[in-house]
Amino acid sequence: MRGRLETREAAPVRRYEAAVREFLDIALAELQTLRKRLTPGYFDRAVELILQAEQRGGRVHVTGVGKPEHVATYIASLLNSTGTPAYFLHGTEAVHGSAGQVLPSDVVIAISNSGETQELKETVATVKRIGARIIGVSGQPHSWLARHSDVFLYAGVSHEGDPLNLPPRASVLAEIYVLAALSVALQVEKGLTRQQYHLLHPKGRLGQLSSGNDSSSG
């Protein structure tokens, strides 16, 4: 009917909306706080340790237990694609034989938010006995992992961002943030070119972009 105003029902407010907004705000704030700690030269010792190991024929391994295990697989893949050969080292299988992939000249990046995870402590102790050097990544600067690392990188947060403050969320983002930054430092220090990146990543969208044969551009 003319003149009749159409009414539209308001979308219901989901009970999770406030929690989601709070998580996003907390995560951004935590990363901004962490950023302030990553001062010039922060990654120098880690970069030098890895470059020196490579000069001796050593390799990089990345390990973690629980959620950091998934961070470790991503970081190993990222390092590989940006010019630093890296291997994922299973955080618990290492003490059941997988530590055999580690040589005395190698570097192991060990990730643990608490720095006290028992399985990771055993893995770190094992590869140290082999002779490997340790880059520890943790949210606790006074943890066991921090004390037993040759180089320590802080990746801490004060709140995970959800009502329980237990499931790893912001801490996982912090670990990725710090180690992705380390990968940038290594990439730039090594002078990785677009052509070299294409050699490592020849297929897919990134392969097209790095080759300069992007048919969708223009």
N, C-alpha and C positions, 0 to 999 in steps of 0.2 A: 504494500500500500504506500502511495506517495506520501511523503512527509513523515513517514515512520522511521525512526532511527534504529539502525541495526545494532544489536548488542552482541558483543563477543565475550565469551567467558574468559576470564583471566586464567593464564596458565598457572597450574598449581606450583607453589614454591616447594621444591624438593628439599627434603631434610638434610641432604648432603651439601647443598649449595654453600652454606656458610663455612663448613669444614674445608671444602675445596678452595674457596677464596683464601682462607687462613693459611692453608698449606702453601699455596702459590706465593703469598706474601712472605711467609716465613722462609721459604726456600730462597727467594731472591735476596732477602735480608741477610741470610746466612752466607750466601756466596759473596755478597758485597763486603761483609765483614772479613771473610777469608781473603778476598782480593787485597785488602789493606795490609795483610801480612806478607804477601808475595812481593817483597821489595826488590829493587834492582840487585842482581847478583844472587838472588835466592836459589836459583837452579845451578849455579856454577859448579858446585862440588859433585852433584849428580851427573851433570853433563861430562865433566872431566873424568869421573870414574868410568862411565860407559865408553868414552872415546879411548881412554887408556887401555881398557879391556880389549876393545876391538883391535887396537894396534898390536896386541899380543896374540891375536887370533881368538879372543874370547867372544862369547855371545851373551845375549840378554834373555832372561827367563822371567816370566811374570806369574805370580801365584797368589792365591787367596782361598779362604774357606767360607762357605755360605754365600751370601750376596756378593762379597768381594771376589768370589771365584768368577762370577759373570763379568765383573769389572775387569778382571785379569785377562779374560779371553778377548774382550773388546780392545784393551790397551795393547795386547800383543799383536792383534790384527792391525791396529792403527800404526804402531811402530813399523811393522813390516811394510806397510804401504807407503810410508814416508821416509824410507831409507835406512832404518835401523832394524836389521834382522833380529827377530825375537821369537821365543817359543813360550807357549803356555805350559806351566808346570802344575800338575794337579796337587792341590794342597795336602791331601791325605794319602794319595797313592805314592807320593814321593818317598815315604818311609817304608814302602812295600816294593821298592825296586825302581820306581820312576826317577829317583835321584840320580840314576845312571846317566841321564841326559845332561847332567851338569858337570862341567870340567873345572879344574882349579882356577883357570883364568877367567871364568865367567862372572857375570853380575846377575843377582836375583833381586827383582823388585817384589817385595812382600807387602800385601795389603791386608790390614785388619783395623776396623774402626776402634775396637777396644785396645788392640795391641797385646791382648792377653789370651787369645784363642789357643787352647792347648794344642790342637792338631797343627796349627801353623807354627807354634813354638818348636814343636818337634821337627817339622820340616826345615825351619830356619837353622836349627842346631845341626841338622844332618848336612845341609849344603855348606855350612860354615866349616864343618870338619873336612869336607872335600877340598875346601880352599876358596870357595866362591865369596865374593863381596856382596854385602846386603844394602839395598836401598829400601828402607822401611817407610811405609805410608800409613799413618794412623791419625786418629782424632785425639790421642792421648800422648802428649809429649813426654810424660814420665813413665810410660808403659814399658813392659818387658821388651817389646819390639823396638821401641825407640832406643833403649839402652844397648841393645845388641845389634844395632845397625851401624854400618860404616857411614852412611848418610841418612838423615831422617828428613822426611817431608811431611809437614803438618797438613792434615785434611780434616780438621775438626769442625763440628757444629754444636750449638748449645741445645737445639731442639730439632727433632725429626720432622715436625710439621703436622702431625695428626693428633687426635685427642688422646691416644694411648701413649704417645711419645716412645714407642718401642720398635715398630717395624722400620727397618732401614729405608729411609727415603732421602732426606736432605744429606745424610752422611754419604750415601752412594753418589749423589750428585757432586759432593765435595771431592770425593776420591777421583771421579772422572775429570773434574775441573782441573785438579792439580796435575794429574798425569797427562791429560791432553795438552796442558801448557808445557810440560816437560817434552812431549813429542814435538811441539812447535820449536822449542829451543834446539833440539837435536837436528831437526830438519833444516833450520836456518844455519846452524853452525856447520853443517855438512854441505850447504849450498845446493840443496835438491832443486833441480830444474824441472820445468814442465815436461820436457822430453824424457827425463829420467823417471818422473812419476808415471808417464804414459807407459814406459817399459814395464813398470811394476803393476800397472792397472790398465791393460789395453782394451778391456771390454766394458760394456754397459755405458750408462750416461756419462760417468766420469772419464771413461776411456775416450768417448767422443770429444768431450770438452778439452781434455789434455792433449789430444792429437791436433786440435784446431780444425777438425772436420765436423763441426756441429751444423748439420743440415737444417736445424730448426731455427737458427739465428737469422736475423735480418728482417 
